[in-house]
Amino acid sequence: MQHPALAAGPAHEAVLRLHEQYADLPLEALFKEDLLRRGIAFTDAALRWSARHKTKAYFIFSFDLVPVSDMAQGENLRAPEEIALVGGPLGFRRTIVSVRVNPASPYHVDVENERLRLRCNGEPLADVLVGPYPGHYAAPLPNGKAMNEVAPTIEWGYLLYLTVFRQCQYFGTDEECQFCDINENFRQQVKAGRPYQTVKSVEDVLAALEIVAAHEDANRAEYLPAGAAHDVHASRDGVLPLLRSHAYTITGGSVTGKLRGQSEIEFYCQYAAAIETKFPGRWIGKMVVQAHEAADVQRFKDAGIRVYHPNYEVWDAELFDKICPGKARTIGRDHWVRRILEAAKVFGPAYVIPNFVGGVEMAQPYGFDTVEGALASTAQGLEFFMSQGVSPRFTTWCPEPLSVLGRDQGPAPLEYHAGLLRLWRDSHRKHRLPVPPGYGDPGPGRAVFSVSAFMDVLEPTPA
Ligand code: SF4
C-alpha cells in the first residue's frame, strides 16, 4: 500500500518510498539519516532564532557540507548544535539530529508562526525544537576561556565532549584518514576567530567540569534526568530542556610520536585520571583513541575509563589501507582488529565499542560501486565483532569539503543507510547484545545519539 503522505511532494518521495521497503524501521530514522547525509539549510530568520539558544560548538570535526568561508549567513556562529524534530504531517516522535550545515540542502528550517519548522523542498515535514543555551556555557572559566570550547555538550546535554587535542599527528593527505577534516577544520575555525586551543590543559578541563557539575546540581529543575522522556507538548517557546550530563568523552587527534613529551596513552590517561580523582563515578568515562595493546588498554581502565572506542572506520581490509593510510602504516589493519578483541578481555566486550563511518565504504575512487557490495562487506565486519560480543556503532559519513574524500563528491545513497540500519539492528538482535552503554536511552522518541540513527532503531527499554 502506498504511504498516505506520498502526495506531500517530490522530495518526500525518496524517503517515503524507501520506507515502503523498510517498514520495519522507524520513518523518523530514515529522515534522520537523510538529514545527516545531506545537511540542513537555514533561513536568516531561523538563524536569528537559533543564535539565542545552543549553537554549534564545533566539538571536533566540522561536520558540515560546506566550509565556513562559504557560509554567507554566518551559519558557523548561529546554527543550532542539534535539532529535535516533532509532530508535523507525519507525526514524528521526538527525533534528535546533529546539524550539518548545507545551504544547498533540500531540507530547510525557517520560522513560521513564531516556531521553527522543517520543510523538504518546500513541503512541511516537522516542527523543530532547539536546546536552550546551557547555563554553564555562560560562566567563563577563571582564566577567561569559553566553556563551550573547553567542555561543550552534545546529544541534547547527555554527553560532555572533551576534545583535548584538536589536531592529529597524522598530517597531510598521505597520512590523515581520508574522510577526516580535523586538521583543516582547526585551521578554518581559528581563521574565523573561534577560540580553539590545540591542547586543553587538565586544569581547564577540571575547572570546566566543576562549573558543569555545580550548575547542574544547583539547577536540577532545568535538566531532565537521563532516562526521563521529553514531554514535547510542554516545551516552551520552541525550546526543549537539556538532559543532565551523564557521560564524557575524552578524545582528539592521534599521537603517533610524543605530545608535550607524552605518548598517546600517557597524554589521554592523565585527563581520565584527573577527572575520576576529582569526580569519582559522576559520569560514564569514555575514551576515543587508537587501538592499543592490552597492557596499555588496562591503563585506560585503571584511570577510570568505562567505555573504550578504538574506531576501525571501515571494515574492508583494502579500503582500510586506502582510507586510513596513517593508521595502516603505524599499526596495520590486522593488528587493529586483534587489539579490539583483546581490549574486550580488559573492559568486557560490551564496553568496547569501535566506530565505523557509515557510508564511507561507498566513497570513490576506492569504495564499493553498489549498495549491495558495501552492505555485504559491512555485514562481515558486524558479524565478526558481534559474534564475539563486541558491538560496533557508526556515525553517518558527512562528506566534509576540507577532507580528501569530501572534496568532490556527495554522500552515500540513502538506500545504503537504510540497509545499514536494518543490518546493524538485526545483527545486534541476532547476537542478543545489550544496549550499548554510554549512549542514553534507545528507541524512537527516546534516543539522543545525534550523528546516526543506530540508537533510534533499537527497541525502547521498558520504563
Ligand atoms: S586518526 Fe584519522 S579520524 Fe582520527 S583524528 Fe586523525 S585523521 Fe582524523
Boltz pocket constraint, residues with backbone or C-beta under 6 A from the ligand:
constraints:
  - pocket:
      binder: B
      contacts: [[A, 167], [A, 168], [A, 169], [A, 170], [A, 175], [A, 176], [A, 177], [A, 180], [A, 181], [A, 182], [A, 252], [A, 253], [A, 254]]
      max_distance: 6.0
